[in-house]
C-alpha cells in the first residue's frame, strides 16, 4: 500500500481540480429553430409567473415555443435590461403557405 504524504495529497488534489474543472453546467440553449417549415402549429403560450424586476427599468421578455428534437419545447422568459433607442420585438411563429416559421425575438431601432 502506498503511504499518503503531503506531496502525494497535493498531487491528488491538483489532479482532482484539473479533472473537475472541465465539468461545465450549460444552460438550456436559447438558440432558435432554423430549418424547414414545421407542419404543426405551436401550442398556446404557457402562463409564466415572475417576481419583481431585478433593477429599475428592466422588463419581462415572455417565453416562447422552440422546435427542438422534432417537437415543440418551451423556453422560459427572462428579465431584460432596456436598450436606449430600441424596442424589443418578441419571438413568434409565422404561418406561411409551406408551414410554420420561427421569427426570433430581436431589438428594433426606434424611428425618430
PDB file as gemmi writes it, atoms N, CA and C in Angstrom:
CRYST1    1.000    1.000    1.000  90.00  90.00  90.00 P 1                      
ATOM      1  N   UNK A   1       0.840  -1.177   0.000  1.00  0.00           N  
ATOM      2  CA  UNK A   1       0.000   0.000   0.000  1.00  0.00           C  
ATOM      3  C   UNK A   1       0.883   1.237   0.000  1.00  0.00           C  
ATOM      4  N   UNK A   2       0.455   2.255  -0.764  1.00  0.00           N  
ATOM      5  CA  UNK A   2       1.220   3.499  -0.835  1.00  0.00           C  
ATOM      6  C   UNK A   2       0.834   4.375   0.351  1.00  0.00           C  
ATOM      7  N   UNK A   3       1.841   4.822   1.049  1.00  0.00           N  
ATOM      8  CA  UNK A   3       1.601   5.644   2.227  1.00  0.00           C  
ATOM      9  C   UNK A   3       1.337   7.090   1.798  1.00  0.00           C  
ATOM     10  N   UNK A   4       0.190   7.729   2.234  1.00  0.00           N  
ATOM     11  CA  UNK A   4      -0.078   9.117   1.874  1.00  0.00           C  
ATOM     12  C   UNK A   4       0.963  10.046   2.496  1.00  0.00           C  
ATOM     13  N   UNK A   5       1.390  11.006   1.704  1.00  0.00           N  
ATOM     14  CA  UNK A   5       2.313  12.032   2.174  1.00  0.00           C  
ATOM     15  C   UNK A   5       1.740  13.374   1.745  1.00  0.00           C  
ATOM     16  N   UNK A   6       2.223  14.470   2.321  1.00  0.00           N  
ATOM     17  CA  UNK A   6       1.716  15.779   1.909  1.00  0.00           C  
ATOM     18  C   UNK A   6       1.886  16.031   0.414  1.00  0.00           C  
ATOM     19  N   UNK A   7       2.976  15.575  -0.170  1.00  0.00           N  
ATOM     20  CA  UNK A   7       3.212  15.784  -1.601  1.00  0.00           C  
ATOM     21  C   UNK A   7       2.208  14.972  -2.414  1.00  0.00           C  
ATOM     22  N   UNK A   8       1.983  13.710  -2.043  1.00  0.00           N  
ATOM     23  CA  UNK A   8       1.018  12.868  -2.761  1.00  0.00           C  
ATOM     24  C   UNK A   8      -0.398  13.444  -2.606  1.00  0.00           C  
ATOM     25  N   UNK A   9      -0.718  13.930  -1.421  1.00  0.00           N  
ATOM     26  CA  UNK A   9      -2.044  14.535  -1.213  1.00  0.00           C  
ATOM     27  C   UNK A   9      -2.224  15.759  -2.103  1.00  0.00           C  
ATOM     28  N   UNK A  10      -1.177  16.568  -2.207  1.00  0.00           N  
ATOM     29  CA  UNK A  10      -1.230  17.757  -3.046  1.00  0.00           C  
ATOM     30  C   UNK A  10      -1.387  17.371  -4.520  1.00  0.00           C  
ATOM     31  N   UNK A  11      -0.645  16.360  -4.957  1.00  0.00           N  
ATOM     32  CA  UNK A  11      -0.751  15.889  -6.344  1.00  0.00           C  
ATOM     33  C   UNK A  11      -2.165  15.381  -6.617  1.00  0.00           C  
ATOM     34  N   UNK A  12      -2.712  14.620  -5.694  1.00  0.00           N  
ATOM     35  CA  UNK A  12      -4.069  14.102  -5.863  1.00  0.00           C  
ATOM     36  C   UNK A  12      -5.085  15.244  -5.919  1.00  0.00           C  
ATOM     37  N   UNK A  13      -4.915  16.234  -5.057  1.00  0.00           N  
ATOM     38  CA  UNK A  13      -5.818  17.382  -5.046  1.00  0.00           C  
ATOM     39  C   UNK A  13      -5.743  18.151  -6.368  1.00  0.00           C  
ATOM     40  N   UNK A  14      -4.548  18.385  -6.874  1.00  0.00           N  
ATOM     41  CA  UNK A  14      -4.379  19.080  -8.151  1.00  0.00           C  
ATOM     42  C   UNK A  14      -5.010  18.271  -9.278  1.00  0.00           C  
ATOM     43  N   UNK A  15      -4.819  16.960  -9.277  1.00  0.00           N  
ATOM     44  CA  UNK A  15      -5.403  16.103 -10.313  1.00  0.00           C  
ATOM     45  C   UNK A  15      -6.928  16.168 -10.284  1.00  0.00           C  
ATOM     46  N   UNK A  16      -7.513  16.161  -9.108  1.00  0.00           N  
ATOM     47  CA  UNK A  16      -8.970  16.256  -8.978  1.00  0.00           C  
ATOM     48  C   UNK A  16      -9.455  17.613  -9.470  1.00  0.00           C  
ATOM     49  N   UNK A  17      -8.753  18.675  -9.104  1.00  0.00           N  
ATOM     50  CA  UNK A  17      -9.145  20.021  -9.554  1.00  0.00           C  
ATOM     51  C   UNK A  17      -9.083  20.134 -11.071  1.00  0.00           C  
ATOM     52  N   UNK A  18      -8.043  19.594 -11.674  1.00  0.00           N  
ATOM     53  CA  UNK A  18      -7.916  19.651 -13.129  1.00  0.00           C  
ATOM     54  C   UNK A  18      -9.030  18.832 -13.788  1.00  0.00           C  
ATOM     55  N   UNK A  19      -9.290  17.644 -13.264  1.00  0.00           N  
ATOM     56  CA  UNK A  19     -10.313  16.773 -13.851  1.00  0.00           C  
ATOM     57  C   UNK A  19     -11.708  17.381 -13.747  1.00  0.00           C  
ATOM     58  N   UNK A  20     -12.015  18.007 -12.619  1.00  0.00           N  
ATOM     59  CA  UNK A  20     -13.362  18.558 -12.451  1.00  0.00           C  
ATOM     60  C   UNK A  20     -13.518  19.953 -13.036  1.00  0.00           C  
ATOM     61  N   UNK A  21     -12.416  20.613 -13.367  1.00  0.00           N  
ATOM     62  CA  UNK A  21     -12.537  21.951 -13.939  1.00  0.00           C  
ATOM     63  C   UNK A  21     -13.127  21.900 -15.342  1.00  0.00           C  
ATOM     64  N   UNK A  22     -13.072  20.759 -15.987  1.00  0.00           N  
ATOM     65  CA  UNK A  22     -13.641  20.611 -17.324  1.00  0.00           C  
ATOM     66  C   UNK A  22     -15.150  20.390 -17.269  1.00  0.00           C  
ATOM     67  N   UNK A  23     -15.700  20.166 -16.085  1.00  0.00           N  
ATOM     68  CA  UNK A  23     -17.141  19.968 -15.949  1.00  0.00           C  
ATOM     69  C   UNK A  23     -17.827  21.322 -16.008  1.00  0.00           C  
ATOM     70  N   UNK A  24     -18.739  21.478 -16.923  1.00  0.00           N  
ATOM     71  CA  UNK A  24     -19.425  22.746 -17.108  1.00  0.00           C  
ATOM     72  C   UNK A  24     -20.922  22.497 -17.137  1.00  0.00           C  
ATOM     73  N   UNK A  25     -21.664  23.295 -16.419  1.00  0.00           N  
ATOM     74  CA  UNK A  25     -23.119  23.225 -16.477  1.00  0.00           C  
ATOM     75  C   UNK A  25     -23.565  24.224 -17.535  1.00  0.00           C  
ATOM     76  N   UNK A  26     -24.181  23.715 -18.586  1.00  0.00           N  
ATOM     77  CA  UNK A  26     -24.597  24.563 -19.696  1.00  0.00           C  
ATOM     78  C   UNK A  26     -26.093  24.810 -19.584  1.00  0.00           C  
ATOM     79  N   UNK A  27     -26.533  26.084 -19.578  1.00  0.00           N  
ATOM     80  CA  UNK A  27     -27.954  26.362 -19.503  1.00  0.00           C  
ATOM     81  C   UNK A  27     -28.652  25.930 -20.786  1.00  0.00           C  
ATOM     82  N   UNK A  28     -29.974  25.808 -20.706  1.00  0.00           N  
ATOM     83  CA  UNK A  28     -30.761  25.460 -21.883  1.00  0.00           C  
ATOM     84  C   UNK A  28     -30.483  26.472 -22.971  1.00  0.00           C  
ATOM     85  N   UNK A  29     -30.142  26.010 -24.165  1.00  0.00           N  
ATOM     86  CA  UNK A  29     -29.846  26.958 -25.229  1.00  0.00           C  
ATOM     87  C   UNK A  29     -31.075  27.756 -25.631  1.00  0.00           C  
ATOM     88  N   UNK A  30     -30.867  29.015 -25.924  1.00  0.00           N  
ATOM     89  CA  UNK A  30     -31.947  29.868 -26.391  1.00  0.00           C  
ATOM     90  C   UNK A  30     -31.904  29.995 -27.910  1.00  0.00           C  
ATOM     91  N   UNK A  31     -31.068  29.175 -28.527  1.00  0.00           N  
ATOM     92  CA  UNK A  31     -30.983  29.213 -29.983  1.00  0.00           C  
ATOM     93  C   UNK A  31     -32.340  28.934 -30.606  1.00  0.00           C  
ATOM     94  N   UNK A  32     -32.654  29.640 -31.651  1.00  0.00           N  
ATOM     95  CA  UNK A  32     -33.942  29.479 -32.294  1.00  0.00           C  
ATOM     96  C   UNK A  32     -33.862  28.481 -33.420  1.00  0.00           C  
ATOM     97  N   UNK A  33     -34.987  27.825 -33.669  1.00  0.00           N  
ATOM     98  CA  UNK A  33     -35.065  26.857 -34.744  1.00  0.00           C  
ATOM     99  C   UNK A  33     -34.866  27.543 -36.081  1.00  0.00           C  
ATOM    100  N   UNK A  34     -33.936  27.028 -36.859  1.00  0.00           N  
ATOM    101  CA  UNK A  34     -33.707  27.495 -38.215  1.00  0.00           C  
ATOM    102  C   UNK A  34     -33.697  26.235 -39.073  1.00  0.00           C  
ATOM    103  N   UNK A  35     -34.661  26.105 -39.929  1.00  0.00           N  
ATOM    104  CA  UNK A  35     -34.741  24.914 -40.757  1.00  0.00           C  
ATOM    105  C   UNK A  35     -36.010  24.929 -41.584  1.00  0.00           C  
ATOM    106  N   UNK A  36     -36.369  23.765 -42.119  1.00  0.00           N  
ATOM    107  CA  UNK A  36     -37.579  23.699 -42.929  1.00  0.00           C  
ATOM    108  C   UNK A  36     -38.814  24.077 -42.116  1.00  0.00           C  
ATOM    109  N   UNK A  37     -39.863  24.431 -42.819  1.00  0.00           N  
ATOM    110  CA  UNK A  37     -41.126  24.794 -42.161  1.00  0.00           C  
ATOM    111  C   UNK A  37     -41.651  23.621 -41.336  1.00  0.00           C  
ATOM    112  N   UNK A  38     -42.364  23.945 -40.269  1.00  0.00           N  
ATOM    113  CA  UNK A  38     -42.983  22.951 -39.394  1.00  0.00           C  
ATOM    114  C   UNK A  38     -44.460  22.868 -39.770  1.00  0.00           C  
ATOM    115  N   UNK A  39     -44.972  21.646 -39.930  1.00  0.00           N  
ATOM    116  CA  UNK A  39     -46.368  21.468 -40.336  1.00  0.00           C  
ATOM    117  C   UNK A  39     -47.343  21.783 -39.198  1.00  0.00           C  
ATOM    118  N   UNK A  40     -47.004  21.393 -37.970  1.00  0.00           N  
ATOM    119  CA  UNK A  40     -47.907  21.560 -36.826  1.00  0.00           C  
ATOM    120  C   UNK A  40     -47.760  22.947 -36.210  1.00  0.00           C  
ATOM    121  N   UNK A  41     -48.885  23.557 -35.897  1.00  0.00           N  
ATOM    122  CA  UNK A  41     -48.878  24.871 -35.246  1.00  0.00           C  
ATOM    123  C   UNK A  41     -48.314  24.747 -33.834  1.00  0.00           C  
ATOM    124  N   UNK A  42     -47.653  25.791 -33.338  1.00  0.00           N  
ATOM    125  CA  UNK A  42     -47.151  25.733 -31.962  1.00  0.00           C  
ATOM    126  C   UNK A  42     -48.316  25.737 -30.974  1.00  0.00           C  
ATOM    127  N   UNK A  43     -48.119  25.144 -29.786  1.00  0.00           N  
ATOM    128  CA  UNK A  43     -49.150  25.186 -28.751  1.00  0.00           C  
ATOM    129  C   UNK A  43     -49.364  26.619 -28.267  1.00  0.00           C  
ATOM    130  N   UNK A  44     -50.448  26.866 -27.535  1.00  0.00           N  
ATOM    131  CA  UNK A  44     -50.637  28.204 -26.960  1.00  0.00           C  
ATOM    132  C   UNK A  44     -49.508  28.521 -25.971  1.00  0.00           C  
ATOM    133  N   UNK A  45     -49.185  29.797 -25.797  1.00  0.00           N  
ATOM    134  CA  UNK A  45     -48.120  30.152 -24.848  1.00  0.00           C  
ATOM    135  C   UNK A  45     -48.437  29.665 -23.443  1.00  0.00           C  
ATOM    136  N   UNK A  46     -47.419  29.303 -22.711  1.00  0.00           N  
ATOM    137  CA  UNK A  46     -47.603  28.899 -21.323  1.00  0.00           C  
ATOM    138  C   UNK A  46     -47.723  30.144 -20.451  1.00  0.00           C  
ATOM    139  N   UNK A  47     -48.421  29.996 -19.342  1.00  0.00           N  
ATOM    140  CA  UNK A  47     -48.525  31.090 -18.374  1.00  0.00           C  
ATOM    141  C   UNK A  47     -47.248  31.082 -17.548  1.00  0.00           C  
ATOM    142  N   UNK A  48     -46.630  32.251 -17.440  1.00  0.00           N  
ATOM    143  CA  UNK A  48     -45.404  32.364 -16.660  1.00  0.00           C  
ATOM    144  C   UNK A  48     -45.635  33.310 -15.487  1.00  0.00           C  
ATOM    145  N   UNK A  49     -45.104  32.937 -14.337  1.00  0.00           N  
ATOM    146  CA  UNK A  49     -45.196  33.773 -13.146  1.00  0.00           C  
ATOM    147  C   UNK A  49     -43.796  34.265 -12.820  1.00  0.00           C  
ATOM    148  N   UNK A  50     -43.688  35.548 -12.577  1.00  0.00           N  
ATOM    149  CA  UNK A  50     -42.375  36.106 -12.283  1.00  0.00           C  
ATOM    150  C   UNK A  50     -42.522  37.169 -11.208  1.00  0.00           C  
ATOM    151  N   UNK A  51     -41.464  37.379 -10.480  1.00  0.00           N  
ATOM    152  CA  UNK A  51     -41.480  38.347  -9.391  1.00  0.00           C  
ATOM    153  C   UNK A  51     -41.097  39.733  -9.865  1.00  0.00           C  
ATOM    154  N   UNK A  52     -40.597  40.506  -8.943  1.00  0.00           N  
ATOM    155  CA  UNK A  52     -40.209  41.885  -9.241  1.00  0.00           C  
ATOM    156  C   UNK A  52     -38.968  41.915 -10.124  1.00  0.00           C  
ATOM    157  N   UNK A  53     -38.863  42.973 -10.888  1.00  0.00           N  
ATOM    158  CA  UNK A  53     -37.703  43.153 -11.763  1.00  0.00           C  
ATOM    159  C   UNK A  53     -36.433  43.256 -10.921  1.00  0.00           C  
ATOM    160  N   UNK A  54     -35.304  42.773 -11.441  1.00  0.00           N  
ATOM    161  CA  UNK A  54     -34.057  42.834 -10.662  1.00  0.00           C  
ATOM    162  C   UNK A  54     -33.512  44.246 -10.502  1.00  0.00           C  
ATOM    163  N   UNK A  55     -33.924  45.159 -11.381  1.00  0.00           N  
ATOM    164  CA  UNK A  55     -33.472  46.547 -11.299  1.00  0.00           C  
ATOM    165  C   UNK A  55     -34.506  47.434 -11.989  1.00  0.00           C  
ATOM    166  N   UNK A  56     -34.500  48.702 -11.643  1.00  0.00           N  
ATOM    167  CA  UNK A  56     -35.438  49.646 -12.246  1.00  0.00           C  
ATOM    168  C   UNK A  56     -35.261  49.680 -13.765  1.00  0.00           C  
ATOM    169  N   UNK A  57     -36.369  49.699 -14.489  1.00  0.00           N  
ATOM    170  CA  UNK A  57     -36.331  49.792 -15.944  1.00  0.00           C  
ATOM    171  C   UNK A  57     -36.310  48.459 -16.663  1.00  0.00           C  
ATOM    172  N   UNK A  58     -35.964  47.373 -15.970  1.00  0.00           N  
ATOM    173  CA  UNK A  58     -35.960  46.063 -16.615  1.00  0.00           C  
ATOM    174  C   UNK A  58     -37.385  45.676 -17.012  1.00  0.00           C  
ATOM    175  N   UNK A  59     -37.506  44.874 -18.051  1.00  0.00           N  
ATOM    176  CA  UNK A  59     -38.831  44.409 -18.472  1.00  0.00           C  
ATOM    177  C   UNK A  59     -38.783  42.905 -18.713  1.00  0.00           C  
ATOM    178  N   UNK A  60     -39.967  42.298 -18.630  1.00  0.00           N  
ATOM    179  CA  UNK A  60     -40.076  40.853 -18.789  1.00  0.00           C  
ATOM    180  C   UNK A  60     -40.223  40.494 -20.259  1.00  0.00           C  
ATOM    181  N   UNK A  61     -39.339  39.614 -20.753  1.00  0.00           N  
ATOM    182  CA  UNK A  61     -39.440  39.072 -22.105  1.00  0.00           C  
ATOM    183  C   UNK A  61     -40.075  37.697 -21.948  1.00  0.00           C  
ATOM    184  N   UNK A  62     -41.303  37.559 -22.441  1.00  0.00           N  
ATOM    185  CA  UNK A  62     -42.036  36.310 -22.288  1.00  0.00           C  
ATOM    186  C   UNK A  62     -41.383  35.149 -23.013  1.00  0.00           C  
ATOM    187  N   UNK A  63     -41.670  33.951 -22.552  1.00  0.00           N  
ATOM    188  CA  UNK A  63     -41.135  32.742 -23.160  1.00  0.00           C  
ATOM    189  C   UNK A  63     -41.786  32.454 -24.514  1.00  0.00           C  
ATOM    190  N   UNK A  64     -41.314  31.422 -25.159  1.00  0.00           N  
ATOM    191  CA  UNK A  64     -41.814  31.053 -26.486  1.00  0.00           C  
ATOM    192  C   UNK A  64     -41.591  29.560 -26.712  1.00  0.00           C  
ATOM    193  N   UNK A  65     -42.304  29.021 -27.682  1.00  0.00           N  
ATOM    194  CA  UNK A  65     -42.111  27.638 -28.089  1.00  0.00           C  
ATOM    195  C   UNK A  65     -41.017  27.581 -29.146  1.00  0.00           C  
ATOM    196  N   UNK A  66     -40.046  26.715 -28.935  1.00  0.00           N  
ATOM    197  CA  UNK A  66     -38.989  26.487 -29.914  1.00  0.00           C  
ATOM    198  C   UNK A  66     -39.145  25.064 -30.440  1.00  0.00           C  
ATOM    199  N   UNK A  67     -38.636  24.775 -31.610  1.00  0.00           N  
ATOM    200  CA  UNK A  67     -38.691  23.433 -32.188  1.00  0.00           C  
ATOM    201  C   UNK A  67     -37.354  22.759 -31.912  1.00  0.00           C  
ATOM    202  N   UNK A  68     -37.380  21.711 -31.066  1.00  0.00           N  
ATOM    203  CA  UNK A  68     -36.160  21.036 -30.649  1.00  0.00           C  
ATOM    204  C   UNK A  68     -36.377  19.524 -30.721  1.00  0.00           C  
ATOM    205  N   UNK A  69     -35.532  18.848 -31.457  1.00  0.00           N  
ATOM    206  CA  UNK A  69     -35.596  17.384 -31.500  1.00  0.00           C  
ATOM    207  C   UNK A  69     -36.906  16.849 -32.043  1.00  0.00           C  
ATOM    208  N   UNK A  70     -37.499  17.533 -32.999  1.00  0.00           N  
ATOM    209  CA  UNK A  70     -38.736  17.046 -33.609  1.00  0.00           C  
ATOM    210  C   UNK A  70     -39.995  17.328 -32.818  1.00  0.00           C  
ATOM    211  N   UNK A  71     -39.926  18.243 -31.858  1.00  0.00           N  
ATOM    212  CA  UNK A  71     -41.125  18.615 -31.077  1.00  0.00           C  
ATOM    213  C   UNK A  71     -40.965  20.043 -30.555  1.00  0.00           C  
ATOM    214  N   UNK A  72     -42.076  20.619 -30.129  1.00  0.00           N  
ATOM    215  CA  UNK A  72     -42.028  21.951 -29.529  1.00  0.00           C  
ATOM    216  C   UNK A  72     -41.548  21.834 -28.087  1.00  0.00           C  
ATOM    217  N   UNK A  73     -40.682  22.744 -27.693  1.00  0.00           N  
ATOM    218  CA  UNK A  73     -40.163  22.796 -26.321  1.00  0.00           C  
ATOM    219  C   UNK A  73     -40.272  24.239 -25.838  1.00  0.00           C  
ATOM    220  N   UNK A  74     -40.785  24.428 -24.638  1.00  0.00           N  
ATOM    221  CA  UNK A  74     -40.961  25.762 -24.078  1.00  0.00           C  
ATOM    222  C   UNK A  74     -39.630  26.321 -23.603  1.00  0.00           C  
ATOM    223  N   UNK A  75     -39.342  27.558 -23.973  1.00  0.00           N  
ATOM    224  CA  UNK A  75     -38.169  28.292 -23.497  1.00  0.00           C  
ATOM    225  C   UNK A  75     -38.713  29.402 -22.601  1.00  0.00           C  
ATOM    226  N   UNK A  76     -38.406  29.338 -21.321  1.00  0.00           N  
ATOM    227  CA  UNK A  76     -38.947  30.290 -20.362  1.00  0.00           C  
ATOM    228  C   UNK A  76     -38.463  31.715 -20.585  1.00  0.00           C  
ATOM    229  N   UNK A  77     -39.270  32.662 -20.140  1.00  0.00           N  
ATOM    230  CA  UNK A  77     -38.933  34.075 -20.274  1.00  0.00           C  
ATOM    231  C   UNK A  77     -37.829  34.499 -19.320  1.00  0.00           C  
ATOM    232  N   UNK A  78     -37.444  35.758 -19.437  1.00  0.00           N  
ATOM    233  CA  UNK A  78     -36.377  36.289 -18.590  1.00  0.00           C  
ATOM    234  C   UNK A  78     -36.488  37.812 -18.509  1.00  0.00           C  
ATOM    235  N   UNK A  79     -35.843  38.373 -17.497  1.00  0.00           N  
ATOM    236  CA  UNK A  79     -35.776  39.821 -17.356  1.00  0.00           C  
ATOM    237  C   UNK A  79     -34.726  40.361 -18.307  1.00  0.00           C  
ATOM    238  N   UNK A  80     -35.001  41.498 -18.891  1.00  0.00           N  
ATOM    239  CA  UNK A  80     -34.088  42.097 -19.871  1.00  0.00           C  
ATOM    240  C   UNK A  80     -33.867  43.563 -19.522  1.00  0.00           C  
ATOM    241  N   UNK A  81     -32.616  43.988 -19.606  1.00  0.00           N  
ATOM    242  CA  UNK A  81     -32.300  45.403 -19.397  1.00  0.00           C  
ATOM    243  C   UNK A  81     -32.734  46.185 -20.633  1.00  0.00           C  
ATOM    244  N   UNK A  82     -33.200  47.405 -20.442  1.00  0.00           N  
ATOM    245  CA  UNK A  82     -33.588  48.208 -21.605  1.00  0.00           C  
ATOM    246  C   UNK A  82     -32.377  48.570 -22.454  1.00  0.00           C  
ATOM    247  N   UNK A  83     -32.645  48.867 -23.705  1.00  0.00           N  
ATOM    248  CA  UNK A  83     -31.592  49.294 -24.627  1.00  0.00           C  
ATOM    249  C   UNK A  83     -32.049  50.612 -25.230  1.00  0.00           C  
ATOM    250  N   UNK A  84     -31.459  51.718 -24.813  1.00  0.00           N  
ATOM    251  CA  UNK A  84     -31.904  53.030 -25.282  1.00  0.00           C  
ATOM    252  C   UNK A  84     -31.912  53.123 -26.813  1.00  0.00           C  
ATOM    253  N   UNK A  85     -33.013  53.682 -27.338  1.00  0.00           N  
ATOM    254  CA  UNK A  85     -33.148  53.857 -28.777  1.00  0.00           C  
ATOM    255  C   UNK A  85     -33.700  52.641 -29.500  1.00  0.00           C  
ATOM    256  N   UNK A  86     -34.031  51.577 -28.739  1.00  0.00           N  
ATOM    257  CA  UNK A  86     -34.564  50.355 -29.331  1.00  0.00           C  
ATOM    258  C   UNK A  86     -35.789  49.892 -28.568  1.00  0.00           C  
ATOM    259  N   UNK A  87     -36.581  49.060 -29.218  1.00  0.00           N  
ATOM    260  CA  UNK A  87     -37.691  48.376 -28.556  1.00  0.00           C  
ATOM    261  C   UNK A  87     -37.535  46.880 -28.820  1.00  0.00           C  
ATOM    262  N   UNK A  88     -38.099  46.058 -27.953  1.00  0.00           N  
ATOM    263  CA  UNK A  88     -37.982  44.615 -28.087  1.00  0.00           C  
ATOM    264  C   UNK A  88     -39.163  44.072 -28.891  1.00  0.00           C  
ATOM    265  N   UNK A  89     -38.888  43.306 -29.945  1.00  0.00           N  
ATOM    266  CA  UNK A  89     -39.910  42.600 -30.721  1.00  0.00           C  
ATOM    267  C   UNK A  89     -39.825  41.136 -30.310  1.00  0.00           C  
ATOM    268  N   UNK A  90     -40.900  40.618 -29.717  1.00  0.00           N  
ATOM    269  CA  UNK A  90     -40.906  39.265 -29.158  1.00  0.00           C  
ATOM    270  C   UNK A  90     -40.795  38.183 -30.232  1.00  0.00           C  
ATOM    271  N   UNK A  91     -40.269  37.029 -29.844  1.00  0.00           N  
ATOM    272  CA  UNK A  91     -40.212  35.867 -30.729  1.00  0.00           C  
ATOM    273  C   UNK A  91     -41.635  35.418 -31.048  1.00  0.00           C  
ATOM    274  N   UNK A  92     -41.831  34.933 -32.271  1.00  0.00           N  
ATOM    275  CA  UNK A  92     -43.163  34.461 -32.652  1.00  0.00           C  
ATOM    276  C   UNK A  92     -43.060  33.495 -33.817  1.00  0.00           C  
ATOM    277  N   UNK A  93     -44.101  32.700 -33.976  1.00  0.00           N  
ATOM    278  CA  UNK A  93     -44.216  31.787 -35.103  1.00  0.00           C  
ATOM    279  C   UNK A  93     -45.114  32.425 -36.147  1.00  0.00           C  
ATOM    280  N   UNK A  94     -44.700  32.343 -37.412  1.00  0.00           N  
ATOM    281  CA  UNK A  94     -45.448  32.929 -38.522  1.00  0.00           C  
ATOM    282  C   UNK A  94     -45.869  31.798 -39.447  1.00  0.00           C  
ATOM    283  N   UNK A  95     -47.166  31.791 -39.816  1.00  0.00           N  
ATOM    284  CA  UNK A  95     -47.658  30.754 -40.736  1.00  0.00           C  
ATOM    285  C   UNK A  95     -47.576  31.250 -42.172  1.00  0.00           C  
ATOM    286  N   UNK A  96     -46.965  30.435 -43.016  1.00  0.00           N  
ATOM    287  CA  UNK A  96     -46.870  30.721 -44.445  1.00  0.00           C  
ATOM    288  C   UNK A  96     -47.455  29.533 -45.199  1.00  0.00           C  
ATOM    289  N   UNK A  97     -47.449  29.617 -46.510  1.00  0.00           N  
ATOM    290  CA  UNK A  97     -48.030  28.555 -47.333  1.00  0.00           C  
ATOM    291  C   UNK A  97     -47.373  27.194 -47.080  1.00  0.00           C  
ATOM    292  N   UNK A  98     -46.062  27.181 -46.793  1.00  0.00           N  
ATOM    293  CA  UNK A  98     -45.368  25.901 -46.598  1.00  0.00           C  
ATOM    294  C   UNK A  98     -45.337  25.432 -45.144  1.00  0.00           C  
ATOM    295  N   UNK A  99     -45.894  26.192 -44.215  1.00  0.00           N  
ATOM    296  CA  UNK A  99     -45.936  25.779 -42.816  1.00  0.00           C  
ATOM    297  C   UNK A  99     -45.543  26.900 -41.878  1.00  0.00           C  
ATOM    298  N   UNK A 100     -45.103  26.531 -40.683  1.00  0.00           N  
ATOM    299  CA  UNK A 100     -44.775  27.480 -39.621  1.00  0.00           C  
ATOM    300  C   UNK A 100     -43.281  27.774 -39.601  1.00  0.00           C  
ATOM    301  N   UNK A 101     -42.944  29.057 -39.461  1.00  0.00           N  
ATOM    302  CA  UNK A 101     -41.551  29.514 -39.410  1.00  0.00           C  
ATOM    303  C   UNK A 101     -41.353  30.361 -38.154  1.00  0.00           C  
ATOM    304  N   UNK A 102     -40.200  30.197 -37.508  1.00  0.00           N  
ATOM    305  CA  UNK A 102     -39.882  30.958 -36.300  1.00  0.00           C  
ATOM    306  C   UNK A 102     -39.271  32.301 -36.662  1.00  0.00           C  
ATOM    307  N   UNK A 103     -39.786  33.352 -36.019  1.00  0.00           N  
ATOM    308  CA  UNK A 103     -39.166  34.690 -36.070  1.00  0.00           C  
ATOM    309  C   UNK A 103     -38.653  34.951 -34.665  1.00  0.00           C  
ATOM    310  N   UNK A 104     -37.369  35.045 -34.538  1.00  0.00           N  
ATOM    311  CA  UNK A 104     -36.769  35.215 -33.220  1.00  0.00           C  
ATOM    312  C   UNK A 104     -36.981  36.599 -32.650  1.00  0.00           C  
ATOM    313  N   UNK A 105     -36.942  36.682 -31.320  1.00  0.00           N  
ATOM    314  CA  UNK A 105     -37.010  37.977 -30.667  1.00  0.00           C  
ATOM    315  C   UNK A 105     -35.788  38.803 -31.035  1.00  0.00           C  
ATOM    316  N   UNK A 106     -35.978  40.117 -31.134  1.00  0.00           N  
ATOM    317  CA  UNK A 106     -34.862  40.959 -31.556  1.00  0.00           C  
ATOM    318  C   UNK A 106     -35.099  42.403 -31.140  1.00  0.00           C  
ATOM    319  N   UNK A 107     -34.021  43.158 -31.103  1.00  0.00           N  
ATOM    320  CA  UNK A 107     -34.094  44.586 -30.853  1.00  0.00           C  
ATOM    321  C   UNK A 107     -34.365  45.301 -32.167  1.00  0.00           C  
ATOM    322  N   UNK A 108     -35.308  46.235 -32.140  1.00  0.00           N  
ATOM    323  CA  UNK A 108     -35.659  47.020 -33.321  1.00  0.00           C  
ATOM    324  C   UNK A 108     -35.400  48.481 -33.004  1.00  0.00           C  
ATOM    325  N   UNK A 109     -34.646  49.135 -33.875  1.00  0.00           N  
ATOM    326  CA  UNK A 109     -34.333  50.554 -33.664  1.00  0.00           C  
ATOM    327  C   UNK A 109     -35.626  51.378 -33.748  1.00  0.00           C  
ATOM    328  N   UNK A 110     -35.824  52.271 -32.782  1.00  0.00           N  
ATOM    329  CA  UNK A 110     -36.989  53.148 -32.805  1.00  0.00           C  
ATOM    330  C   UNK A 110     -36.801  54.239 -33.830  1.00  0.00           C  
ATOM    331  N   UNK A 111     -37.873  54.556 -34.516  1.00  0.00           N  
ATOM    332  CA  UNK A 111     -37.804  55.637 -35.522  1.00  0.00           C  
ATOM    333  C   UNK A 111     -37.924  56.978 -34.824  1.00  0.00           C  
ATOM    334  N   UNK A 112     -37.231  57.934 -35.344  1.00  0.00           N  
ATOM    335  CA  UNK A 112     -37.262  59.279 -34.736  1.00  0.00           C  
ATOM    336  C   UNK A 112     -38.081  60.204 -35.559  1.00  0.00           C  
TER     337      UNK A 112                                                      
END                                                                             
